[in-house]
Amino acid sequence: MTTFNRSKSFNQKALGVGSPRSLSFGTSRINRSSSVSHCLRVLVVIGSLFSFFIAIGGGYIYVLPSFTQAFHGYGISKSNDSIGDCNVFDGNWIVDNSYPLYNASECPFVEQGFNCLGNGRKDEDYLKWRWKPKNCDIPRGCYFQVGNALKLGMSIPAAFRMALDTWALWVQNTIDTNRTRVFFRTFEPSHWSDQTHRFCNVTRHPMSETEGTNRSLFSDATWEVVKKMTVPVTILHITAMSAFRSDAHVGKWNDNLSIADCSHWCLPGVPICGMKFYSISCYINHRFSLQ
């Protein structure tokens, strides 16, 4: 009996809730659940990485070519027979009888030294060649970039005014008026004898009348912009005073005797006056700032 009771007592103890057999069985269930959860987390991470690389690959395949095409075709119009991307650097020179785009003798911004026809060149074939990219056409006209856009057909005075507005905004946002003085020199007139800029008659004495050369669209635009600025700007207005000095140009007395010059000045001469105006303005501004 004693042996039987001990055996029964042992069996009851062995099958108790706190017995080692019961604890081992529960632990194995927990370990299996943890293993399944860990595997799921690993699969989720792998799936996320796989999706990420697929997205990157798709962006590379589909988005990058679009950016490349936009870069190569920026500001360029495709021709009807064009295929593929436009590379403006890959093309040929072709004859275009509508060329040249302008007459250098009638353009006030062309220096006489670069006006080959005006200086005596007889053939004009070199002016008839136009660059033609293979798969697109470059549109004609004046090009001015505003931000990320090209403004076609904008006049030079309008573009100059826009550039002045940009300059004025930069000055107002950047300049420390306690440490910096801002000066702007206006433009000097030329004294060519005709509109072709081929004949230059340097006079013996200054002119008694300016004959309208004392005014300039660009100088007037400068005044209009500066008047609206909140930062003080000293304008060195040399346009009017230079208009009288038809006697002070380089003329034929330059390093190339075959080319006359009624745009630039002999030195010393008119440019020295501009420097004097600058010095006087600095002195006046400094004196008033001390009072």
C-alpha positions in Angstrom: 0.0 0.0 0.0 2.7 2.2 0.9 4.4 1.7 -2.4 1.2 2.2 -4.3 0.4 5.4 -2.5 3.9 6.7 -3.2 3.4 5.9 -6.9 0.1 7.6 -7.0 1.5 10.6 -5.2 4.4 10.7 -7.6 2.1 10.5 -10.6 -0.1 13.3 -9.3 2.9 15.5 -8.7 4.3 14.7 -12.1 1.1 15.7 -13.8 0.6 18.9 -11.8 0.4 22.3 -13.3 3.7 23.3 -12.0 5.4 20.1 -13.0 8.4 20.1 -15.4 6.4 18.2 -18.1 3.7 20.8 -18.1 6.2 23.8 -18.2 8.1 22.2 -21.1 5.0 21.7 -23.2 3.9 25.4 -22.8 7.4 26.7 -23.5 7.6 24.8 -26.8 4.3 26.4 -27.9 5.6 29.9 -27.1 8.8 29.2 -29.0 6.9 28.1 -32.1 4.8 31.3 -32.0 7.9 33.5 -31.6 9.5 31.7 -34.5 6.5 32.3 -36.7 6.3 36.0 -35.8 10.0 36.4 -36.4 9.7 34.8 -39.8 6.8 37.1 -40.7 8.8 40.2 -39.7 11.7 39.1 -41.8 9.4 38.5 -44.8 7.8 41.9 -44.4 11.3 43.6 -44.3 12.4 41.7 -47.4 9.2 42.5 -49.2 9.6 46.2 -48.4 13.1 46.3 -49.6 12.1 44.5 -52.8 9.3 47.0 -53.4 11.7 49.9 -52.8 14.2 48.6 -55.4 11.5 48.0 -57.9 10.3 51.6 -57.4 13.8 53.0 -57.8 14.4 50.9 -60.9 11.1 52.0 -62.4 11.9 55.6 -61.8 15.3 55.2 -63.4 13.8 53.5 -66.5 10.8 55.9 -67.0 11.6 59.2 -65.3 15.3 59.7 -66.1 14.7 59.6 -69.9 12.0 62.2 -69.5 14.4 64.5 -67.7 17.1 63.9 -70.3 14.7 64.7 -73.1 13.6 67.9 -71.3 17.2 68.9 -70.9 18.2 68.3 -74.5 15.0 69.9 -75.8 14.9 72.9 -73.6 13.9 75.9 -75.6 14.1 73.9 -78.8 11.2 73.1 -81.2 11.1 69.7 -82.7 10.9 69.4 -86.5 8.2 67.3 -88.1 10.6 64.6 -89.1 12.4 64.5 -85.8 12.8 61.3 -83.8 14.5 60.7 -80.5 16.1 63.3 -78.3 17.2 66.6 -79.5 21.0 67.3 -79.2 21.6 70.8 -80.4 25.4 70.1 -80.6 25.0 67.3 -83.2 24.2 68.7 -86.6 25.5 70.4 -89.8 25.9 73.8 -91.3 23.3 74.4 -94.0 22.8 77.3 -96.4 19.9 79.6 -95.5 19.2 82.5 -97.8 17.2 84.2 -95.2 20.4 84.9 -93.3 22.0 87.0 -91.9 19.7 87.7 -89.0 20.7 91.4 -88.7 22.8 94.0 -90.4 25.9 94.7 -88.3 26.1 98.2 -89.7 22.7 99.1 -88.3 23.2 97.4 -84.9 24.4 99.9 -82.3 25.9 97.1 -80.1 28.3 95.8 -82.8 31.8 97.3 -82.5 33.1 98.6 -85.8 36.1 96.3 -85.6 33.9 93.3 -86.0 31.7 94.6 -88.8 33.5 92.8 -91.7 31.2 94.1 -94.4 31.4 97.6 -93.1 35.2 97.4 -93.1 35.4 96.3 -96.7 34.8 92.6 -97.1 33.1 91.9 -100.4 31.8 88.4 -100.3 28.7 87.6 -98.2 28.6 83.8 -98.4 30.0 83.4 -94.9 26.8 85.0 -93.6 24.4 82.5 -95.2 25.3 79.4 -93.1 22.9 78.3 -90.4 23.5 75.5 -87.8 20.9 72.7 -88.1 20.7 70.1 -85.4 19.8 66.6 -86.8 16.5 66.0 -85.1 15.2 69.5 -84.3 15.2 73.1 -85.2 16.5 76.1 -83.3 13.8 78.9 -83.3 14.8 82.3 -84.6 14.5 85.5 -82.6 16.1 87.2 -79.6 16.5 85.0 -76.6 16.2 86.2 -73.0 15.9 83.8 -70.1 13.7 84.7 -67.2 13.8 82.2 -64.5 13.5 78.8 -66.2 11.7 80.1 -69.2 12.9 81.6 -72.5 11.3 84.9 -73.6 11.3 85.0 -77.3 10.8 88.2 -79.2 11.5 90.5 -76.2 13.0 93.8 -77.3 16.4 94.8 -76.0 15.1 97.9 -74.1 12.5 95.6 -72.4 15.1 93.1 -71.5 17.4 95.8 -70.2 14.6 97.1 -68.0 13.9 93.6 -66.6 17.6 93.2 -65.9 17.6 96.5 -64.0 14.6 95.4 -61.9 16.5 92.3 -61.0 19.6 94.3 -60.1 17.5 96.7 -58.0 15.9 93.8 -56.1 19.3 92.3 -55.4 20.6 95.7 -54.1 17.7 96.2 -51.8 17.9 92.7 -50.3 21.7 92.5 -50.1 23.4 95.9 -49.6 24.2 97.2 -46.1 23.7 100.9 -46.5 25.7 101.6 -43.3 28.8 100.2 -45.0 28.2 100.5 -48.7 27.5 103.2 -51.3 25.9 102.2 -54.5 26.8 104.0 -57.8 25.4 103.5 -61.3 27.0 105.2 -64.3 24.8 105.9 -67.3 25.7 105.3 -70.9 27.9 107.4 -73.1 26.7 108.4 -76.6 28.6 107.8 -79.8 29.1 110.3 -82.6 29.0 108.4 -85.9 28.3 110.5 -89.0 25.7 108.1 -90.2 23.6 105.1 -89.1 25.9 102.6 -90.6 28.7 103.4 -88.2 31.2 103.5 -91.0 32.0 107.2 -91.1 33.5 109.0 -88.1 34.0 112.7 -88.2 35.9 113.8 -85.1 35.4 117.6 -84.7 38.0 120.1 -83.6 35.9 121.4 -80.7 32.9 120.2 -78.6 29.5 120.6 -80.2 27.3 123.5 -79.2 24.2 121.4 -79.5 23.8 117.7 -78.6 21.4 117.0 -81.5 19.4 114.6 -79.3 22.3 112.4 -78.2 21.9 113.7 -74.7 19.0 111.3 -74.2 19.2 107.5 -74.1 16.5 104.8 -73.6 18.8 102.9 -71.3 19.7 106.0 -69.2 16.1 106.9 -68.9 15.2 103.3 -67.8 18.0 103.5 -65.2 16.5 106.7 -63.7 13.0 105.2 -63.6 14.2 102.1 -61.7 16.4 103.9 -59.3 13.6 106.3 -58.3 11.5 103.4 -57.0 14.3 101.9 -55.0 14.4 102.0 -51.2 18.2 101.9 -51.1 19.9 105.2 -52.0 21.7 105.0 -55.3 24.0 107.7 -56.8 23.6 107.9 -60.5 26.7 109.2 -62.4 24.7 110.8 -65.2 27.4 111.3 -67.9 25.1 110.8 -70.9 24.2 114.5 -71.3 27.7 115.9 -70.7 29.4 113.3 -73.0 26.9 114.2 -75.8 28.8 117.5 -76.5 32.2 115.8 -76.9 32.3 114.8 -80.6 35.9 116.0 -80.5 37.1 113.5 -78.0 36.7 110.1 -79.7 39.5 107.9 -80.9 38.6 108.4 -84.5 41.4 107.3 -86.9 44.1 107.7 -84.2 44.1 104.1 -83.0 46.2 101.0 -83.4 44.4 100.1 -86.6 44.6 103.1 -88.9 42.0 101.5 -91.4 39.2 101.6 -88.8 37.7 104.8 -87.5 36.2 104.8 -84.0 33.5 107.2 -82.8 32.4 105.1 -79.9 35.5 105.0 -77.6 37.3 108.0 -76.1 40.9 109.2 -76.2 42.8 109.1 -72.9 43.0 111.2 -70.9 39.7 112.7 -71.7 36.0 112.2 -71.1 36.4 109.1 -68.9 38.4 111.1 -66.4 35.4 113.3 -65.8 33.4 110.3 -64.9 36.0 109.3 -62.3 35.9 112.9 -60.9 32.2 112.7 -60.5 32.6 109.5 -58.6 35.2 111.0 -56.2 33.0 114.1 -55.6 30.0 111.9 -54.9 32.0 109.9 -52.4 33.2 113.1 -50.7 29.7 114.6 -50.5 28.1 111.4 -49.2 30.8 111.0 -46.6 30.5 114.6 -45.4 26.8 114.5 -45.0 27.0 111.2 -43.2 29.3 112.8 -40.5 26.9 115.7 -39.9 
